[in-house]
Amino acid sequence: MLVIYGITTCRQTQKALAWLRKNNIDFIFHDYKKIGITEDKLSE
């Protein structure tokens, strides 16, 4: 499963999510502001 990391207010993120939905591509959206992220995940 594709995971998209970003924030909902970012225009580039909004465009990417819209494109994925339009093309029926399954994804999970990880919102940094709501969920946060670990230092280990960032270093990946």
trRosetta pair geometry for C-beta under 8 A, 3 or more apart (Angstrom, degrees):
i j d omega theta_ij theta_ji phi_ij phi_ji
1 26 6.2 -74 -134 122 87 108
1 27 6.9 142 175 -126 83 33
1 28 5.8 55 142 -12 123 107
2 20 7.6 -148 92 -134 143 136
2 25 6.7 5 28 154 147 109
2 26 6.9 140 30 97 95 62
2 27 4.3 -46 85 -110 102 88
2 28 7.2 173 90 22 51 68
3 27 6.9 155 -95 -167 21 81
3 28 4.9 -22 -110 67 73 100
3 29 7.9 157 -161 -93 58 18
3 30 5.8 28 -180 -15 103 117
4 13 7.2 132 158 -148 119 89
4 16 6.4 166 -141 121 139 127
4 17 6.6 175 102 -81 166 84
4 20 7.4 -120 -45 -25 144 161
4 27 5.4 35 -11 168 107 133
4 28 7.2 -180 24 84 71 47
4 29 5.1 -24 69 -111 103 66
4 30 6.8 179 85 23 47 75
5 30 4.8 -23 -104 71 68 112
5 32 6.7 66 -179 -54 87 96
5 37 7.2 48 -149 -87 127 143
6 10 5.4 -105 179 44 114 140
6 12 7.7 -139 -137 89 145 86
6 13 3.6 170 144 -108 154 134
6 16 7.6 131 -14 54 160 134
6 29 7.3 -56 47 -160 92 92
6 30 7.6 108 22 74 51 67
6 31 7.2 -34 85 -113 54 52
6 32 6.8 -87 152 -6 12 103
7 10 5.1 103 66 -16 81 105
7 13 6.4 167 61 11 44 164
7 31 6.1 78 -120 -155 49 78
7 32 5.4 -59 -68 44 88 100
7 33 5.2 69 -125 -16 107 110
8 13 6.8 -121 -114 107 23 134
8 14 7.3 71 -171 -75 54 88
8 31 5.9 -10 -31 -119 94 121
8 33 7.6 -85 16 35 87 125
10 13 3.9 74 79 8 108 112
10 14 6.6 -176 91 -12 56 83
11 14 5.4 -52 -147 35 35 115
11 15 6.4 36 154 -19 66 103
12 15 5.7 -51 -148 36 33 112
12 16 6.3 33 153 -19 64 106
13 16 5.7 -55 -147 37 31 111
13 17 6.2 28 156 -17 66 107
14 17 6.0 -56 -146 38 27 108
14 18 6.3 29 155 -20 63 109
15 18 5.7 -56 -147 37 29 113
15 19 6.3 30 155 -20 64 107
16 19 5.8 -55 -149 35 30 111
16 20 6.4 30 154 -18 64 106
17 20 5.7 -53 -147 36 32 112
17 21 6.4 31 155 -17 65 106
17 27 7.7 -138 -124 78 71 141
17 29 6.5 19 -107 -91 123 133
18 21 5.9 -56 -149 38 29 110
18 22 6.2 31 154 -21 65 109
19 22 5.7 -54 -144 37 30 113
19 23 6.2 8 161 -1 65 113
20 23 6.2 -71 -145 50 25 97
20 25 4.5 -91 -157 65 78 109
20 27 5.2 -18 174 0 151 139
21 24 7.5 28 -178 -75 32 34
21 25 7.8 -83 -56 44 20 73
30 35 5.9 -86 -167 55 76 148
30 37 7.4 80 150 -84 125 105
31 34 4.2 36 96 28 120 107
31 35 5.6 117 68 4 68 97
32 35 6.9 -72 -116 57 16 81
32 36 6.6 49 -168 -115 54 21
32 37 5.7 -41 -123 -16 85 113
37 41 5.1 -114 -176 78 95 130
37 42 5.9 105 129 -54 121 93
38 41 4.6 98 58 3 83 101
38 42 7.1 -146 96 -4 48 86
39 42 5.6 -55 -152 36 35 114
39 43 6.5 32 153 -20 66 107
40 43 5.9 -60 -151 35 31 109
40 44 7.2 46 149 -35 62 92
41 44 5.8 -36 -161 6 39 115
